[in-house]
Amino acid sequence: MKKLVLIGGGHSHAIALKQWGINPLSDVELTLITNVIKTPYSGMLPGYIAGFYSFDQCHINLQSLAQFSQAQFVLDQAINLDLENNIVICKNQASIPFDLLSIDIGSTPTTVTIPGATQYTIPLKPISEFLQYWHQLIDEIQQNYQQKIRLAIVGGGAGGVELAFNIHSRLTQIYQQANQPLNNIELHLIYQGKRLLADRPISLSQKVENLLRNRQIKLHFNETVSQIDQSQNQGKKIHCQSGFTLECDRIFWVTQASASPWVKKTELATDEKGFILVNHYLQSISHPQVFAAGDIATMVNNPRPKAGVFAVRQGQPLLNNLKRSLQDQPLKPFIPQQEFLILIGTGDQKAIASKGKLNLGSSSLLWRWKDYIDQKFMKQFPC
């Protein structure tokens, strides 16, 4: 029996597990190593924050998925690899041998370079940890509506923008349902660039900025965070290179992605941010017995942004090449698309669509389209 081990329950692995369960290889022992039982689907996370979805609606049950695919389910965290002997070293359990390995563990926002960021901010990823802080915040608000809540989001890409819309929407709902004044909510978005969504057309940036301002969300451009510390009233204080400072109660960190630190400790070839370098087969360029997909992987010849759409698209090609490798067959290249559609939920059951130079919305029709796509994706997995 050959041993195929998957580390992480990201979108690519979720799709690979589902398809493996439909058409498995009989002479292969499959193992999934993950530190969570239920993993969030990133496309529905903003809607969950806004209160449009339940927890189960936007989470993939990895234990059920492993059972469906007849995989051994190991609830643990990989912390290193012995690539000479093909062994995964886990945090709590015995080491796990493999013949073929695939890694899909996502990414985390970069905090280590900013003094105080690791200690005083809440990274958006891992999403499961972010949601714990989010639930705590909701509980605190519902216990004391009179207390003013000052929140800051650092990062002006699609993730930061969508988070701002949906946090504002959810908090507005909570205060309105309790017949409380909305002026107790103060929400800031800080970005080092001169406009939001800098990799998209300026018309989209202007549209998004106008919508955010209409909701009294305060935008701060050309501000590079240099330090974060604790203020005298036990809140958090953001210091920027320009001299601008901001005191707040919570800081959500949604900046450029970085790799999990343990990956750098392995002998795998990585880029300067620690992401695993893979070829157009999604195979490590240094160790052919290792594959990687999703945010943790950087395609050498076809680099793309760290976006969920690429992780989803990589799922089937990854599975195909894992099977081909196990059967000693030639691998098939995967070439990701150049342009990709993004659908930004604006927190009011409307959405904006952007692809290339075009953008539409916000409109409820686009939200219904986004909701249909997301719900269809989730329905393929066992509960």
C-alpha positions in Angstrom: 0.0 0.0 0.0 1.4 3.4 -1.0 0.8 6.2 1.6 -0.6 9.5 0.4 -0.7 12.2 3.2 -2.5 15.5 2.9 -1.5 18.3 5.4 -4.3 20.9 5.8 -7.9 21.1 4.9 -7.8 24.1 2.5 -10.1 24.4 -0.5 -7.8 22.5 -2.9 -7.6 19.5 -0.5 -11.4 19.6 0.2 -12.1 19.2 -3.5 -9.4 16.6 -3.8 -10.9 14.6 -0.9 -14.4 14.7 -2.3 -13.3 13.5 -5.7 -11.1 10.8 -4.2 -14.1 9.5 -2.3 -16.0 9.2 -5.6 -13.1 7.5 -7.5 -10.4 6.2 -5.1 -7.2 4.2 -5.8 -7.6 0.9 -4.1 -3.8 0.4 -3.4 -3.3 3.7 -1.6 -3.7 4.5 2.1 -4.9 8.1 2.4 -4.4 10.3 5.5 -5.6 13.8 6.3 -3.7 15.8 9.0 -5.5 19.0 10.1 -5.7 21.0 13.3 -9.5 21.8 12.8 -12.5 19.6 12.4 -14.5 22.2 10.5 -12.8 24.6 8.2 -14.4 27.8 6.9 -15.1 28.5 3.2 -13.5 31.9 2.6 -16.1 32.9 0.0 -18.9 32.9 2.6 -16.9 34.3 5.6 -18.0 37.9 5.0 -21.6 36.8 4.8 -21.2 34.9 8.1 -19.8 38.0 9.8 -22.7 40.0 8.5 -25.1 37.4 9.9 -26.4 36.0 6.6 -25.2 32.5 7.1 -25.1 30.0 10.0 -21.8 28.5 11.1 -22.5 25.1 9.5 -23.6 26.7 6.2 -20.1 28.2 5.6 -17.9 25.5 7.2 -16.7 22.2 5.6 -16.8 19.3 8.0 -13.3 17.8 7.4 -14.0 14.8 9.6 -17.1 13.8 7.6 -15.2 14.5 4.3 -12.3 12.2 5.4 -14.8 9.5 6.3 -16.4 9.9 2.8 -13.0 9.6 1.2 -12.0 6.7 3.4 -9.1 8.7 4.7 -7.5 8.4 8.2 -8.4 11.6 10.0 -5.6 12.9 12.2 -6.5 16.0 14.4 -3.1 17.5 14.9 -0.7 20.1 13.5 2.3 19.4 11.3 5.4 21.2 12.6 8.2 19.9 10.4 9.1 17.4 7.7 11.9 14.8 7.5 12.2 14.8 3.7 15.1 12.3 3.7 12.9 9.6 5.3 9.5 11.0 4.1 8.0 11.6 7.5 5.6 14.3 8.7 6.5 15.5 12.2 3.4 16.4 14.2 2.9 18.5 17.3 1.2 16.0 19.5 1.0 12.6 17.8 3.5 10.1 16.4 5.3 11.0 13.2 3.4 9.9 10.0 5.3 8.3 7.1 4.4 9.0 3.5 5.3 8.1 -0.1 3.6 11.2 -1.5 2.7 14.4 0.4 0.5 17.3 -0.4 0.3 20.6 1.6 -2.6 23.0 1.6 -2.5 25.0 4.8 -3.3 28.5 3.6 -1.5 31.6 4.7 -1.5 34.2 7.5 -1.3 38.0 7.2 2.3 39.3 7.7 2.7 40.7 11.3 6.2 39.7 12.4 7.8 42.7 10.8 5.7 45.3 12.7 6.6 45.7 16.4 3.5 44.8 18.5 1.4 43.5 15.6 1.7 39.9 16.6 0.8 40.7 20.2 -2.0 43.3 19.8 -3.8 42.5 16.5 -6.2 39.9 15.2 -5.2 38.4 11.9 -7.9 37.5 9.5 -6.2 34.1 8.9 -6.3 31.5 10.1 -10.0 32.2 9.8 -11.0 29.7 12.6 -8.9 31.7 15.1 -10.3 35.0 13.8 -13.8 33.9 14.4 -13.2 33.1 18.0 -12.2 36.8 18.5 -15.2 37.9 16.5 -17.6 36.0 18.6 -16.0 37.4 21.8 -16.5 40.9 20.4 -20.2 40.3 19.7 -20.7 39.0 23.2 -19.0 42.0 24.7 -21.2 44.4 22.7 -24.4 42.6 23.6 -23.5 42.7 27.3 -22.8 46.5 27.3 -24.4 48.5 24.5 -23.5 51.8 26.1 -19.7 51.2 25.7 -18.3 52.8 22.6 -16.6 50.3 20.2 -13.6 51.5 18.2 -12.4 49.1 15.6 -9.6 49.4 13.0 -8.9 47.3 9.9 -5.3 47.4 8.5 -5.3 46.4 4.9 -7.0 47.8 1.8 -7.2 44.8 -0.5 -10.4 42.9 -1.3 -10.2 41.1 2.1 -10.0 44.3 4.2 -12.7 46.1 2.2 -15.2 43.2 2.4 -14.5 42.8 6.1 -15.2 46.5 6.7 -18.5 46.3 4.9 -19.7 43.3 6.7 -18.5 44.2 10.2 -20.3 47.5 9.9 -23.4 45.7 8.7 -23.5 43.2 11.5 -22.8 45.8 14.3 -25.5 48.1 12.8 -28.0 45.2 12.9 -27.1 44.4 16.5 -27.5 48.0 17.7 -30.7 48.6 15.8 -32.3 45.4 17.1 -31.5 46.6 20.6 -32.8 50.1 19.9 -29.4 51.5 20.7 -27.7 54.6 19.0 -25.4 53.8 16.2 -22.9 56.5 17.1 -21.3 54.0 19.5 -19.7 52.3 16.5 -16.4 53.7 15.2 -14.8 51.8 12.3 -11.5 52.8 10.6 -9.7 51.3 7.6 -6.0 52.0 7.3 -4.1 51.4 4.1 -0.6 52.2 3.0 -1.6 52.8 -0.7 -3.3 55.9 -2.1 -6.5 54.0 -3.0 -8.2 50.8 -2.1 -8.1 47.7 -4.3 -4.9 49.1 -5.9 -4.6 46.1 -8.3 -8.0 46.8 -9.8 -9.3 49.7 -12.0 -9.5 53.1 -10.3 -13.3 53.3 -11.0 -13.8 50.3 -8.7 -11.7 51.9 -6.0 -13.7 55.1 -6.2 -17.0 53.2 -6.1 -15.9 51.2 -3.0 -14.5 54.2 -1.2 -17.8 56.2 -1.7 -19.8 53.3 -0.3 -17.6 53.0 2.7 -17.7 56.7 3.4 -21.5 56.7 3.1 -21.5 54.3 6.0 -19.4 56.6 8.1 -16.4 54.2 7.9 -13.2 56.4 8.2 -10.6 55.8 5.5 -6.9 56.6 6.1 -4.7 56.4 3.0 -0.9 56.5 2.5 -0.5 55.3 6.1 2.1 52.7 6.8 1.8 51.1 10.3 5.2 51.2 12.1 4.2 50.0 15.6 1.3 48.9 17.7 1.3 49.1 21.5 -1.1 49.3 24.4 -2.7 52.7 25.2 -3.1 54.1 28.7 -6.8 53.1 28.9 -5.9 49.5 28.1 -6.9 49.8 24.4 -4.6 49.5 21.4 -2.7 52.3 19.8 -1.6 52.3 16.1 1.5 54.3 15.2 2.1 55.2 11.5 5.3 56.4 9.8 3.7 59.7 9.0 3.1 60.4 12.7 -0.6 59.6 12.6 -1.8 57.7 15.6 -5.1 56.0 16.4 -6.5 54.5 19.6 -9.0 51.6 19.3 -10.3 48.5 21.0 -9.6 45.9 18.4 -7.3 45.8 15.4 -8.0 43.4 12.5 -4.9 42.7 10.4 -5.7 42.0 6.7 -2.3 42.7 5.0 -0.2 40.8 2.5 -0.1 37.1 3.2 2.9 35.2 4.6 3.6 31.5 5.1 3.3 29.4 8.2 6.8 29.6 9.9 7.3 25.8 10.1 7.4 25.5 6.3 10.7 27.6 6.3 12.2 25.0 8.7 11.9 22.2 6.1 14.2 21.7 3.2 11.5 22.6 0.7 12.4 25.4 -1.8 10.4 28.5 -0.9 10.2 32.1 -2.1 11.2 35.1 0.0 8.0 35.0 2.0 8.3 31.3 2.8 5.7 29.9 0.3 6.5 26.6 -1.3 7.7 26.9 -4.9 5.9 24.6 -7.2 6.1 23.9 -10.9 3.1 23.8 -13.3 2.3 20.3 -12.0 1.8 21.8 -8.5 4.9 19.8 -7.5 7.7 21.1 -5.3 10.6 22.2 -7.5 13.1 20.7 -4.9 11.3 17.6 -3.7 9.2 15.7 -6.3 7.5 13.6 -3.6 5.8 16.8 -2.3 3.0 18.8 -3.9 1.4 22.0 -2.7 -1.7 24.1 -3.6 -3.7 27.1 -2.4 -2.2 30.1 -0.7 0.9 28.1 0.7 2.1 27.5 -2.9 3.7 29.8 -5.4 3.7 28.7 -9.0 7.2 29.5 -10.3 6.1 30.1 -14.0 2.6 31.3 -13.3 2.5 33.4 -10.1 -1.0 34.5 -9.1 -2.4 36.5 -6.1 -3.2 34.6 -2.9 -7.0 34.3 -3.6 -9.5 31.6 -2.9 -10.5 31.3 -6.6 -7.1 29.8 -7.5 -7.2 27.4 -4.6 -10.6 26.1 -5.8 -9.4 25.8 -9.4 -6.3 23.9 -8.3 -8.3 21.1 -6.5 -9.0 18.8 -9.4 -5.6 19.3 -11.2 -3.9 18.6 -7.9 -5.8 15.4 -7.4 -5.2 14.3 -11.0 -1.4 14.7 -10.6 -1.3 13.0 -7.2 -3.0 10.0 -8.7 -0.7 10.1 -11.7 2.3 10.3 -9.5 1.1 7.3 -7.4 0.6 5.3 -10.6 4.0 6.4 -12.2 2.2 8.1 -15.0 3.3 11.4 -16.7 2.0 14.5 -14.9 -0.3 17.1 -16.6 0.4 20.8 -16.4 -2.1 23.3 -14.8 -2.1 26.8 -16.1 -4.3 29.2 -14.0 -6.3 31.9 -15.7 -4.8 35.4 -16.1 -7.8 37.5 -15.1 -10.3 36.4 -12.5 -13.7 37.6 -11.2 -14.1 38.9 -7.7 -17.4 39.4 -6.1 -17.3 41.8 -3.1 -20.2 41.6 -0.7 -21.1 45.0 0.6 -22.8 43.8 3.8 -26.4 44.7 2.7 -27.1 41.6 0.5 -25.7 43.4 -2.4 -22.4 42.8 -4.2 -19.9 44.4 -6.7 -18.5 42.3 -9.5 -15.1 43.1 -11.0 -13.1 41.4 -13.8 -10.4 43.0 -15.8 -11.4 46.6 -16.5 -15.1 46.1 -15.9 -17.0 46.4 -12.7 -20.7 46.2 -11.9 -22.9 47.0 -8.9 -23.5 47.1 -6.1 -26.7 45.3 -6.7 -28.9 42.6 -5.1 -28.8 40.6 -8.3 -25.0 40.2 -8.0 -25.4 39.2 -4.4 -27.9 36.5 -5.4 -25.5 35.3 -8.0 -22.6 35.2 -5.5 -24.8 33.4 -3.0 -25.8 30.8 -5.6 -22.2 30.1 -6.5 -21.1 29.8 -2.8 -24.0 27.6 -1.8 -23.5 25.3 -4.8 -19.8 25.0 -3.8 -20.7 24.0 -0.2 -23.4 21.5 -1.1 -20.9 19.2 -2.7 -19.4 18.3 0.7 -20.9 15.9 3.3 -22.3 17.5 6.4 
